[in-house]
């Protein structure tokens, strides 16, 4: 590791200053606002909120629905990941499972609700297939379906990645030792994944508890914390103090989740090496898990499918005549196209700025000896804990009278901070795998630290940088919770515009805008994946060429 130099310290100070201003100070202001009574320091606002029966009901409603969602999501995500890693399903089917389960990540959560309405409503697509309404979509039923669709992709990714580090050789060993199916399954699969399964549960719970998009569309009379916070902050008479208290209360489940994850860490263990083996043939296992996986994916995709059908019909479900008029109205509307342009603009700048910030932070932590670099790990934990709505309110309170209020700048900054954790961990894990002597070698050859980073470290991080960019871009395009309190008439984004169009029941326009987001995100994801594969192919060619040179 190279010696500490002024450039490292300056970069470290800049990054810590950034998070001090745009993370810590807003949260401190938020907390201070909860005690800011007319007579000075007071707990009156906490008493007001905690004695409000509707608020308490909403809080426990959120806990109940989020806990139920997390159980269902964790089980379904595990089944999908297990089907890919521990069966002999055909590879195309495994690829289809992995691809299709990630589709909901490319759409705003508020769209899920409208898709559920058009699928299970009295005149919905699925209702017509079954001939009758299966259940009421508003309230707990609609929320549960929407939350499960929303949380399956991240939970699946978490469990899927952990399966990679399980040595499947022990499955065979367990069978040879005479263990029963249940005992073998517990010892070789569930036990090594306990920490990850707990993490998937906590992640699903927090995402459901803090989401605003789904309850905004299908919540109905089933009040949850997110909608309560929205009504308090953007109601006819905004109440910033009580809103701040509700925001602080929204942090409690996230903090509990952090402590639970730390506890679950003791269940994690690591294998010295991993053995790739072909799973033992079992037609009953493969057939049943293949069918279950297809049923899960069919359920998700059939609900979202209506979003790609309704805009092409004159008036779904009453007039099924094919038409392009809904698309024409969008493309002829400078207002709606402008909103789409705003979203792309914000997503691109967020992705560029966020990738640079996360990557520089990871380099300082992993590849430099400066003191205090581990503070960046603490920052990543905080940004992972703070919900988007809470961060948005914090910014609203801090920058209310500033020049950046109602600008793209404040939205971009909020997105960069909100989604910092995952890209930072991507970069950190990638940098840890690189040769630790590169900087020292560069220093001995007369290269500066910055030059070594530019010429050696960054070229070896291209694939990770592309993954970080796509993560930031996609999440910036679909977010609503983080920006709902920050957008103005001039900086309206597609996700916030969808919320506005809901009041006028313009669902075809909502679906067209959602399709624009979907295909934009899909294009960016496919393009980044293409560049990653191209980079891998080029590296393989170089390695092969060098090997042939040595042989000759």
WOHUSUL-V411832 format. One record per pair of residues at least 12 apart in sequence whose ideal C-beta (glycine too) atoms are under 10 Angstrom apart, sorted by the first residue. I is the first residue (numbers start at 1). J is the second residue. If there is no record, write none. Layout:
I|J  I|J
//
This chain:
1|366  1|367  1|368  1|369  1|436  1|437  1|439  1|440  2|367  2|368  2|369  2|437  2|438  2|439  2|440  2|441  2|442  2|443  2|444  2|448  2|449  2|452  3|368  3|369  3|370  3|439  3|440  3|443  3|449  4|368  4|369  4|370  4|371  4|373  4|449  5|368  5|369  5|370  5|443  5|448  5|449  5|450  6|449  7|368  7|448  7|449  7|450  7|453  8|363  8|364  8|367  8|368  8|369  8|370  8|373  8|449  8|450  9|364  9|368  9|370  9|371  9|372  11|360  11|361  11|363  11|364  11|368  11|370  11|450  12|360  12|361  12|364  12|365  12|368  12|370  12|371  12|372  12|373  12|375  12|376  13|370  13|372  14|357  14|360  15|357  15|358  15|360  15|361  15|364  15|373  15|375  15|376  15|379  16|361  16|364  16|372  16|373  16|375  16|376  16|379  18|357  18|361  18|379  18|413  18|416  18|417  19|357  19|361  19|375  19|376  19|378  19|379  19|380  19|382  19|383  19|417  19|420  20|379  21|398  21|413  22|391  22|394  22|395  22|398  22|399  22|410  22|413  22|414  22|416  22|417  23|379  23|382  23|383  23|386  23|391  23|394  23|413  23|417  23|418  23|420  24|379  24|382  24|394  25|394  25|398  26|386  26|390  26|391  26|392  26|393  26|394  26|395  26|396  26|397  26|398  26|399  26|414  26|417  27|247  27|248  27|251  27|382  27|386  27|390  27|391  27|394  27|398  28|394  28|398  29|244  29|393  29|394  29|395  29|396  29|397  29|398  29|399  29|400  30|240  30|243  30|244  30|245  30|247  30|248  30|251  30|386  30|390  30|391  30|393  30|394  30|395  30|396  30|397  30|398  31|244  31|245  31|247  31|248  31|251  31|394  32|244  32|397  33|45  33|240  33|241  33|242  33|243  33|244  33|245  33|247  33|248  33|393  33|394  33|397  33|398  34|46  34|49  34|240  34|241  34|242  34|243  34|244  34|245  34|246  34|247  34|248  34|249  35|241  35|244  35|245  36|240  36|241  36|244  37|241  38|241  42|241  43|245  44|241  44|242  44|245  45|239  45|240  45|241  45|242  45|243  45|244  45|245  45|246  45|248  46|241  46|242  46|245  46|248  46|249  47|245  48|239  48|241  48|242  48|245  49|228  49|232  49|239  49|241  49|242  49|243  49|244  49|245  49|246  49|248  49|249  50|245  50|249  52|228  52|242  52|246  54|223  54|228  54|231  55|223  55|225  55|228  55|229  55|232  55|242  55|245  55|246  55|249  57|222  57|223  57|224  57|228  58|215  58|222  58|223  58|224  58|225  58|226  58|227  58|228  58|229  58|231  58|246  58|249  59|209  59|223  59|224  59|225  59|228  59|246  59|249  59|250  59|252  59|253  60|224  60|225  61|139  61|140  61|143  61|215  61|219  61|222  61|223  61|224  61|225  61|227  61|228  62|143  62|205  62|208  62|209  62|210  62|211  62|215  62|222  62|223  62|224  62|225  62|226  62|227  62|228  62|249  62|250  62|253  63|205  63|208  63|209  63|224  63|225  63|252  63|253  64|140  64|222  64|224  65|139  65|140  65|143  65|144  65|147  65|205  65|208  65|209  65|214  65|215  65|219  65|222  65|224  66|143  66|144  66|147  66|151  66|204  66|205  66|206  66|207  66|208  66|209  66|210  66|211  66|224  66|225  66|253  67|201  67|204  67|205  67|208  67|209  67|253  68|140  68|143  68|144  68|147  68|148  68|205  68|208  69|143  69|144  69|145  69|146  69|147  69|148  69|149  69|150  69|151  69|152  69|201  69|204  69|205  69|207  69|208  69|209  69|211  70|147  70|148  70|151  70|155  70|200  70|201  70|202  70|203  70|204  70|205  70|206  70|207  70|208  70|209  70|257  71|201  71|204  71|205  72|144  72|145  72|147  72|148  72|151  72|152  72|204  73|147  73|148  73|149  73|150  73|151  73|152  73|153  73|154  73|155  73|156  73|200  73|201  73|203  73|204  73|205  73|207  73|208  74|151  74|152  74|155  74|156  74|158  74|159  74|196  74|197  74|198  74|199  74|200  74|201  74|202  74|203  74|204  74|205  75|155  75|197  75|200  75|201  76|101  76|148  76|151  76|152  76|155  76|156  76|292  76|293  76|296  76|299  76|300  77|101  77|148  77|151  77|152  77|153  77|154  77|155  77|156  77|157  77|158  77|159  77|160  77|197  77|200  77|201  77|203  77|204  77|296  78|155  78|156  78|159  78|160  78|163  78|189  78|190  78|193  78|196  78|197  78|200  79|156  79|159  79|289  79|292  79|293  79|295  79|296  80|94  80|97  80|98  80|100  80|101  80|152  80|155  80|156  80|159  80|160  80|289  80|292  80|293  80|296  80|297  81|97  81|98  81|101  81|155  81|156  81|157  81|158  81|159  81|160  81|161  81|162  81|163  81|164  81|193  81|196  81|200  81|293  82|159  82|160  82|163  82|185  82|189  82|193  82|285  82|289  82|292  82|293  83|97  83|98  83|285  83|286  83|288  83|289  83|290  83|291  83|292  83|293  83|294  83|296  84|97  84|98  84|101  84|156  84|160  84|163  84|289  84|293  85|159  85|160  85|162  85|163  85|164  85|166  85|168  85|189  85|279  86|163  86|166  86|168  86|171  86|185  86|188  86|189  86|279  86|282  86|285  86|286  86|289  87|279  87|281  87|282  87|285  87|286  87|287  87|288  87|289  87|290  87|293  88|278  88|279  88|280  88|281  88|282  88|283  88|285  88|286  88|290  89|279  89|285  89|286  89|287  89|289  89|290  89|293  90|286  90|290  93|286  93|290  93|293  93|294  94|290  94|293  96|293  96|294  96|297  97|156  97|160  97|290  97|293  97|294  97|296  97|297  98|156  98|157  98|160  99|297  100|293  100|294  100|296  100|297  100|298  100|300  100|301  101|152  101|153  101|155  101|156  101|157  101|160  101|293  101|296  101|297  101|300  101|301  102|152  102|153  102|154  102|156  102|157  102|525  103|149  103|153  103|297  103|300  103|301  103|304  103|518  103|521  103|522  104|146  104|148  104|149  104|150  104|151  104|152  104|153  104|154  104|300  104|301  104|303  104|304  104|478  104|518  105|150  105|152  105|153  105|154  105|156  105|157  105|471  105|474  105|475  105|478  105|521  105|525  106|153  106|304  106|474  106|477  106|478  106|514  106|517  106|518  106|519  106|520  106|521  106|522  106|524  106|525  107|149  107|150  107|213  107|304  107|307  107|474  107|477  107|478  107|495  107|514  107|515  107|517  107|518  107|521  108|213  108|214  108|343  108|477  108|478  108|479  108|480  108|493  108|494  108|495  108|496  108|498  108|499  108|510  108|513  108|514  108|517  108|518  109|146  109|147  109|149  109|150  109|151  109|207  109|211  109|212  109|213  109|214  109|215  109|216  109|217  109|478  109|479  109|480  109|481  109|495  110|146  110|211  110|212  110|213  110|214  110|215  110|216  110|217  110|218  110|478  110|480  110|481  110|484  110|495  110|496  110|498  110|499  110|502  110|510  110|514  111|146  111|213  111|214  111|217  111|304  111|307  111|478  111|480  111|494  111|495  111|498  111|510  111|511  111|513  111|514  111|515  111|517  111|518  112|142  112|145  112|146  112|147  112|148  112|149  112|150  112|211  112|213  112|214  112|217  112|218  112|300  112|303  112|304  112|307  112|514  113|137  113|138  113|142  113|143  113|145  113|146  113|149  113|213  113|214  113|215  113|216  113|217  113|218  113|219  113|498  113|502  113|510  114|146  114|217  114|218  114|306  114|307  114|310  114|498  114|501  114|502  114|507  114|510  114|511  114|514  115|145  115|146  115|149  115|217  115|218  115|302  115|303  115|304  115|305  115|306  115|307  115|308  115|310  115|507  115|510  115|511  115|514  116|137  116|138  116|141  116|142  116|143  116|145  116|146  116|149  116|214  116|217  116|218  116|303  116|304  116|306  117|137  117|138  117|142  117|217  117|218  117|306  117|507  118|137  118|303  118|305  118|306  118|307  118|309  118|310  118|316  118|317  118|507  118|511  119|134  119|137  119|145  119|302  119|303  119|304  119|305  119|306  119|307  120|133  120|134  120|135  120|136  120|137  120|138  120|141  120|142  120|145  120|218  120|303  120|306  121|133  121|136  121|137  121|138  121|142  121|218  121|306  121|317  122|136  122|137  122|317  123|316  123|317  123|318  124|137  124|303  124|306  124|316  124|317  125|302  125|303  125|305  125|306  125|309  125|310  125|316  125|317  126|299  126|302  126|303  126|305  126|306  127|317  128|317  129|302  136|220  137|217  137|218  137|220  138|217  138|218  138|219  138|220  138|221  138|222  139|215  139|218  139|219  139|220  139|221  139|222  139|223  140|218  140|219  140|220  140|222  140|224  141|218  141|220  141|222  142|214  142|215  142|217  142|218  142|219  142|220  142|222  143|208  143|211  143|214  143|215  143|217  143|218  143|219  143|220  143|222  143|224  144|208  144|214  144|218  145|214  145|218  145|299  145|300  145|303  146|208  146|211  146|213  146|214  146|215  146|217  146|218  146|219  146|303  147|204  147|205  147|207  147|208  147|209  147|211  147|214  147|215  148|204  148|208  148|296  148|299  148|300  149|214  149|299  149|300  149|301  149|303  149|304  150|204  150|207  150|208  150|211  150|213  150|214  151|200  151|201  151|203  151|204  151|205  151|206  151|207  151|208  151|211  152|200  152|204  152|296  152|297  152|300  153|300  154|200  154|203  154|204  154|207  154|422  155|196  155|197  155|199  155|200  155|201  155|202  155|203  155|204  155|207  156|200  157|200  157|203  157|422  158|196  158|197  158|199  158|200  158|203  158|204  159|193  159|196  159|197  159|199  159|200  160|196  161|196  162|192  162|193  162|195  162|196  162|197  162|199  162|200  162|268  163|189  163|192  163|193  163|196  164|274  165|192  165|193  165|196  165|268  165|270  165|271  165|274  166|188  166|189  166|192  166|193  166|196  166|271  166|274  167|188  167|192  167|270  167|271  167|272  167|273  167|274  167|275  167|276  167|277  168|188  168|189  168|274  168|275  168|276  168|277  168|278  168|279  169|188  169|271  169|273  169|274  169|275  169|276  169|277  170|184  170|187  170|188  170|189  170|192  170|271  170|275  170|277  171|184  171|185  171|187  171|188  171|189  171|277  171|279  171|280  172|184  172|188  172|275  172|277  172|278  172|279  172|280  173|187  173|188  174|186  174|187  174|188  174|189  175|188  175|280  181|285  191|267  191|269  192|267  192|268  192|269  192|270  192|271  193|267  193|268  194|264  194|266  194|267  194|268  194|269  195|261  195|263  195|264  195|265  195|266  195|267  195|268  195|269  196|264  196|267  196|268  197|264  197|267  198|257  198|260  198|261  198|263  198|264  198|265  198|267  198|268  199|257  199|260  199|261  199|264  199|265  199|268  201|257  201|260  201|261  201|264  202|253  202|254  202|256  202|257  202|258  202|259  202|260  202|261  202|264  203|257  203|261  203|384  205|253  205|254  205|256  205|257  205|260  206|250  206|253  206|254  206|256  206|257  206|258  206|384  206|385  206|387  207|387  207|481  208|224  208|226  208|253  209|224  209|225  209|226  209|250  209|252  209|253  209|254  209|257  209|387  210|224  210|225  210|226  210|229  210|250  210|251  210|253  210|254  210|386  210|387  210|388  210|389  210|390  210|481  210|482  211|224  211|226  211|387  211|388  211|389  211|480  211|481  212|224  212|225  212|226  212|227  212|229  212|230  212|387  212|388  212|389  212|392  212|479  212|480  212|481  212|482  212|484  212|499  213|226  213|478  213|479  213|480  213|481  213|484  213|495  213|498  213|499  214|226  214|480  215|227  215|228  215|230  216|230  216|480  216|481  216|484  216|498  216|499  216|502  217|498  217|499  217|502  217|510  225|246  225|247  225|249  225|250  225|253  225|387  225|389  226|246  226|250  226|387  226|388  226|389  226|481  226|484  228|242  228|243  228|246  228|249  228|250  229|242  229|243  229|244  229|245  229|246  229|247  229|249  229|250  229|387  229|389  229|390  229|392  229|393  229|481  229|484  229|485  230|243  230|246  230|389  230|481  230|484  230|485  230|499  231|243  231|246  232|244  232|245  232|246  232|247  232|393  233|246  233|247  233|389  233|392  233|393  233|396  233|484  233|485  234|484  234|485  238|396  240|393  240|396  240|397  240|400  241|397  243|389  243|393  243|396  243|397  243|485  244|390  244|393  244|394  244|396  244|397  246|389  246|390  246|393  247|386  247|387  247|389  247|390  247|391  247|392  247|393  247|394  247|397  247|485  248|390  248|393  249|390  250|386  250|387  250|389  250|390  250|393  251|385  251|386  251|387  251|390  253|385  253|387  254|384  254|385  254|386  254|387  254|390  255|385  257|384  257|385  258|381  258|382  258|384  258|385  261|381  261|384  262|381  304|514  304|518  306|511  307|507  307|510  307|511  307|512  307|514  307|515  307|518  308|511  308|514  308|515  308|518  309|511  310|326  310|507  310|508  310|510  310|511  310|512  311|323  311|324  311|325  311|326  311|327  311|330  311|507  311|508  311|509  311|510  311|511  311|512  311|513  311|514  311|515  312|324  312|325  312|326  312|327  312|508  312|511  312|512  313|326  313|508  314|326  314|508  315|508  316|507  316|508  316|511  323|508  325|508  326|506  326|507  326|508  326|509  326|511  326|512  327|508  327|509  327|512  327|515  327|516  328|512  329|506  329|508  329|509  329|512  330|508  330|509  330|512  330|513  330|515  330|516  331|512  331|516  333|509  335|492  335|497  336|492  336|494  336|497  336|501  336|506  336|509  336|512  336|513  336|516  337|513  337|516  338|490  338|492  338|497  339|487  339|491  339|492  339|493  339|494  339|495  339|496  339|497  339|498  339|500  339|513  339|516  340|477  340|493  340|494  340|497  340|512  340|513  340|516  340|517  340|520  341|493  341|494  342|408  342|411  342|487  342|490  342|491  342|492  342|493  342|494  342|496  342|497  343|411  343|476  343|477  343|478  343|479  343|483  343|492  343|493  343|494  343|495  343|496  343|497  343|513  343|516  343|517  343|520  344|473  344|476  344|477  344|493  344|494  344|516  344|517  344|520  344|524  345|408  345|411  345|412  345|491  345|493  346|408  346|409  346|411  346|412  346|415  346|473  346|476  346|477  346|479  346|483  346|487  346|491  346|493  346|494  347|412  347|415  347|472  347|473  347|474  347|475  347|476  347|477  347|478  347|479  347|493  347|494  347|517  347|520  347|521  347|524  348|412  348|469  348|472  348|473  348|476  348|477  348|524  349|408  349|409  349|411  349|412  349|413  349|415  349|416  349|472  349|473  349|476  350|408  350|411  350|412  350|413  350|414  350|415  350|416  350|418  350|419  350|469  350|472  350|473  350|475  350|476  350|477  350|479  351|412  351|415  351|416  351|419  351|423  351|468  351|469  351|470  351|471  351|472  351|473  351|474  351|475  351|476  351|477  351|524  351|528  352|412  352|416  352|469  352|472  352|473  353|412  353|413  353|415  353|416  353|472  354|412  354|413  354|415  354|416  354|417  354|418  354|419  354|420  354|423  354|424  354|468  354|469  354|471  354|472  354|473  354|475  354|476  355|416  355|423  355|426  355|427  355|464  355|465  355|466  355|467  355|468  355|469  355|470  355|471  355|472  355|473  356|416  356|465  356|468  356|469  357|416  357|417  357|420  357|423  357|424  357|472  358|376  358|380  358|416  358|419  358|420  358|421  358|422  358|423  358|424  358|425  358|426  358|427  358|428  358|465  358|468  358|471  358|472  359|423  359|424  359|426  359|427  359|428  359|430  359|431  359|453  359|457  359|458  359|461  359|464  359|465  359|468  359|469  360|376  360|424  360|427  360|453  361|373  361|375  361|376  361|377  361|379  361|380  361|420  361|423  361|424  361|427  361|428  362|376  362|380  362|423  362|424  362|425  362|426  362|427  362|428  362|429  362|430  362|431  362|432  362|461  362|464  362|468  363|427  363|428  363|431  363|439  363|449  363|453  363|457  363|458  363|461  364|376  365|377  365|380  365|424  365|427  365|428  365|431  365|432  366|427  366|428  366|429  366|430  366|431  366|432  366|433  366|434  366|436  366|457  367|431  367|432  367|434  367|436  367|438  367|439  367|449  367|452  367|453  367|457  368|439  368|449  368|453  376|420  376|424  376|428  377|424  377|425  377|428  379|417  379|420  379|421  379|424  380|420  380|421  380|422  380|423  380|424  380|425  380|428  381|421  382|417  382|420  382|421  383|416  383|417  383|418  383|419  383|420  383|421  383|422  383|424  384|418  384|419  384|420  384|421  384|422  384|424  384|425  385|421  386|417  386|418  386|421  386|482  387|418  387|481  387|482  388|414  388|415  388|417  388|418  388|419  388|475  388|479  388|480  388|481  388|482  388|483  388|484  388|485  389|480  389|481  389|482  389|483  389|484  389|485  390|418  390|481  390|482  391|413  391|414  391|415  391|417  391|418  391|481  391|482  391|483  391|485  391|486  392|410  392|411  392|414  392|418  392|479  392|480  392|481  392|482  392|483  392|484  392|485  392|486  392|487  393|484  393|485  393|486  394|414  394|417  394|485  395|410  395|411  395|413  395|414  395|417  395|482  395|483  395|485  395|486  396|410  396|414  396|485  396|486  397|485  398|410  399|413  399|414  399|486  404|486  405|486  405|488  406|486  406|487  406|488  406|489  406|490  406|491  407|486  407|488  407|490  407|491  408|486  408|487  408|488  408|490  408|491  408|493  409|491  410|483  410|486  410|487  410|488  410|491  411|476  411|479  411|482  411|483  411|486  411|487  411|488  411|491  411|493  411|496  412|476  412|483  412|486  413|486  414|476  414|479  414|482  414|483  414|485  414|486  415|472  415|475  415|476  415|477  415|479  415|482  415|483  415|486  416|472  416|476  417|482  418|475  418|476  418|479  418|481  418|482  418|483  419|468  419|471  419|472  419|473  419|474  419|475  419|476  419|479  419|482  420|472  422|467  422|468  422|471  422|472  422|475  423|464  423|465  423|467  423|468  423|469  423|470  423|471  423|472  423|475  424|468  425|468  426|461  426|463  426|464  426|465  426|467  426|468  426|471  427|461  427|464  427|465  427|467  427|468  428|464  429|464  430|457  430|460  430|461  430|463  430|464  430|465  430|467  430|468  431|457  431|460  431|461  431|464  433|460  433|464  434|456  434|457  434|460  434|461  435|456  435|457  435|460  438|452  438|453  438|455  438|456  438|457  438|460  439|452  439|453  439|456  439|457  440|452  441|456  442|455  442|456  442|457  459|535  460|535  460|539  462|531  462|532  462|534  462|535  462|536  462|538  462|539  463|528  463|529  463|531  463|532  463|533  463|534  463|535  463|536  463|539  464|532  465|528  465|531  465|532  466|524  466|527  466|528  466|529  466|530  466|531  466|532  466|535  467|525  467|528  467|529  467|532  468|528  469|524  469|528  469|531  470|521  470|524  470|525  470|526  470|527  470|528  470|529  470|531  470|532  471|525  471|528  473|520  473|521  473|524  473|525  473|528  474|517  474|520  474|521  474|522  474|524  474|525  474|528  475|521  476|493  476|495  476|521  477|493  477|494  477|495  477|516  477|517  477|518  477|520  477|521  477|524  478|493  478|494  478|495  478|514  478|517  478|518  478|521  479|493  479|495  479|496  480|493  480|494  480|495  480|496  480|498  480|499  481|495  482|495  483|495  483|496  484|496  484|499  487|499  487|500  493|517  494|510  494|513  494|514  494|516  494|517  494|520  495|513  495|514  495|517  497|509  497|510  497|513  498|510  498|511  498|513  498|514  498|517  501|513
//
